Every structure is written in structure tokens, then in C-alpha cells.
Amino acid sequence: MVGNMKQPIVLVRCTKCEAHKPDTEFHKNNNSSNGLCCWCKECTNANSRRIRAELNTYFHPGEVYNKSTHRWDKVNVNF
């Protein structure tokens, strides 16, 4: 019976979007006091996508990533 008991829902505040969300909406972080990351999964993923896009435009200017060949191709800007 002990294994079937539901865990109480704990609300945690995201320091990025400042919304209160259930603890299941946060990645684990063993170094923090509550064992969770300070940003929710949605904010963390959005930040990762933003940084990845910025790095791609910095390291691959004038190129676009081709998913079918898994390579960076030059963009033809001549019309």
C-alpha cells in the first residue's frame, strides 16, 4: 500500500518567468537546496533554442543546416 500512495503536488516558482508550477515541470539538479533547477523546463528549453540559434548564425554566417544531408550549405543570395 505504501508504494501506491500519491506524492503531494509541490508548487515551485520559476525565476525566469516567475510562474508557480508543479515540481514535475522542473529538471532535477542535485546541487540546489530543493533538488530542482531554478528555471522551469519550458524556460530552459526556450533559452537553449535561443542560444543554439545565436551560435549557429555566429559560426555559420550565410549558411543553412540541411537536415537530410546533416551538413551546412551555403545560401545562394544572388537572385
Secondary structure by P-SEA (a helix, b strand, c coil): ccccccccbbbbbbcccccccccccbbbbcccccccccccaaaaaaaaaaaaaaaaaaacccccccccccbbbbbbccc
